[in-house]
Amino acid sequence: MKERPNLLKRLMEYADSDFYPFHMPGHKRQYKYEALSQFLNPFSIDITEINGFDNLHHPEGILKDSMEWAAGIYGSDKTFYLVNGSSCGILSAIGATVRNRGTILMSRNCHKSAFYGVFLNQLNANYIYPQFIPELGLQGGLLAEDVEEMLKTCSDIEAVLVVSPTYDGVVSDIKAIAQVVHKFGLPLIVDEAHGAHFSFGKNEGFPVSALDLGADIVIQSLHKTLPSLTQTALLHVKKGFVNMERLDRYIQMYQTSSPSYVMMASIENCIRYMDHNGTGKMKDFYSRISDARKRLGKMVNLRILSDQVIGYNGVFDIDISKVIISTRNTSWSGSQLDQVLREQYHLEMEMCGADYVTAITTLADTEEGIDRLCTALLEIDEIITIGYEVGNEVRDEVRDEVRDVVEDEVRDVVGNEVRDKVRDVVGNKVRDKVGNKVRDKVRDKVRDVVGNKVRDKVRDEDGNEVRDKVRNVVGNEVGNEIRSIDEDANVMNGADVIINTTLVSSEKVVSGTAEINGEDVVKSVGANGNREIDKIKERKNISDKISISDKITQESHVIKESRYRISEAMDAKKTRVLIKDAIGKVSAEFVYLYPPGIPIAVPGEVLTGGDVEIILEFKRLGLPVQGMEDETAEKIFVMDEM
């Protein structure tokens, strides 16, 4: 009989484990942390709108005073407490600034909630596209000149919505963008969900909040980067370009009619702490994460997003609390690194992409937690190096073994029968002999090289050999590096390359009447075969992974053909087709990875070959492809165009 689900039990068991969170919420489950130590059992303070405790939808007492107090701290003209998350704020901001069936200019890397706002209000959406950081395959910032160009060419735009910082911590030049937008008399909305800590860390090295740089509406998720409960967020507004009454009306529509007093208390408690002790803690946090980044800077295979990207690709600043670890120039995928960190080190990341993982750090992180992250990544980086060394040594020995086998077989097969004999005799014997010898060499080399090097290089705090980590992590890495010359078809591919090279190299001689010198053929095999083995070993996994990353980069920056409004496409007559058969058709639903929730495909847009390739590759990597009604993500709804 299937066991009944028990979420509370599982959460309690997880809380008692040694898994450490490098993900939101920002309190990091540190309930003894000073900001949370006074927060009581939530059941004891969970009430409804009773006498003396005001009403969030019509604040006149303590909630009105609390939000006015918060506005004074942040420097806004009005601050709203949001208990439905930043998504509620984004939906409200869109509804308040753009008329129904109007036009909005928004960055194409907006969160899915922004696209939902476009759908609900039946808007036309024009897009500005972020730049890209090619060496890491990550999205860069937005350029003010791109915003200005779009506003010049589309006079019916009513508001501009941008994301800064991005999920990866990339900050755009909001001051310059605000100046451009205001020049056209329009409001600027900034989704600063991942930058709630900016307001309290701007003097300690963190970026400046958009609220201080001219934005008219700024939405922040307290729960993402500060010590507050999940779903808690803020919306700040400045007077001038925003209809305040209209904004208030939409916030009431999108907020729950039963706002949680536990959440509202968490919001106020968080702001109070940050306004007092928290600001000082941000200095210490900045120092700790800077030191951690220096440690991680010693990695030779994995790379982190650093401040060296500032000034390029639209990057105005970066948030160093977001630790982006790129696997781009290794044979590892982002999902592999994410899995190893979770299963072998009990570190849970915020998200992973095709070739990177994201770790969120906050001022609530412990020294022990940050040290565990650094130690794990440095160990894995060393293990990748060991894998390369093992792969190289095995490759060299296999190359010699292949050369000897080919030399023995080819020497006896000469003359006009070379073409057939080499293919039949050499091919079969190389497969048999090389296949077995490769397996023996791999087994012996892994035992000798990995055993010795891991014994010297990878030890835990107690000085004991990390047997489990070696077995899993090193085993996977060695497998990645030598897969092209070990097991299944890849061993045969190596032999086939050599055999085919022999035939190609001998073709001119075979077609003539001269006698073939077996040793000359072997020399040709050695020269060409070695290069081919090198290519297989060094480039197979890496080039495949980089090519999909580059495809993501290219496709995300290509201006999409949008034939219909999102609302028109989603409500139109539609047909479900296999994703691979959707090229050239108009999508009738969203497709995105969650997290972060940035759409790959948007209803009304024409699906390109690149879109389809990316979706299928994400599925192959086991990444969370969502948005489609088909929960298996095998098929997608497309419009039935007349």
Secondary structure, DSSP 4 states (H G I P E B T S, - for coil): -PPPP-HHHHHHHHHTS--EEESS-TTTT-TTSTTTTT---GGGG---S-TTS--TTS--SHHHHHHHHHHHHHT-SEEEEESSHHHHHHHHHHHHHS-TT-EEEEETT--HHHHHHHHHTT-EEEEE---EETTTTEE----HHHHHHHHHH-TTEEEEEEESS-TT-EE--HHHHHHHHHHTT--EEEE-GGGTTHHHHTTTTSPPPGGGTT-SEEEEEHHHHSSS-TT-EEEEE-SSSS-HHHHHHHHHHHS-SS--HHHHHHHHHHHHHIIIIIHHHHHHHHHHHHHHHHHHTT-SSSEE--GGGTTSTT--EE-TTEEEEE-TTSS--HHHHHHHHHHHH-EEESEE-SSEEEEE--TT--HHHHHHHHHHHHHHHHHHHHHHHHHHHHHHHHHHHHHHHHHHHHHT--GGGHHHHIIIIIHHHHHHHHHHHHHHHHHHHIIIIIHHHHHHH-B-TTS-B-HHHIIIIIHHHHHHHHGGGSSHHHHHHHHHHHHHHHHHHHHHHHHSSSPP-HHHHHHHHHHHHHHHHHHHHHHHHHHHHHHHHHHHHHHHHSPP-B-S-HHHHHHS-EEEEEGGG-TTSBBSS-EEETTT--EEE-TTBBPPHHHHHHHHHHHHTT--EE-SSSTTSSEEEEE---
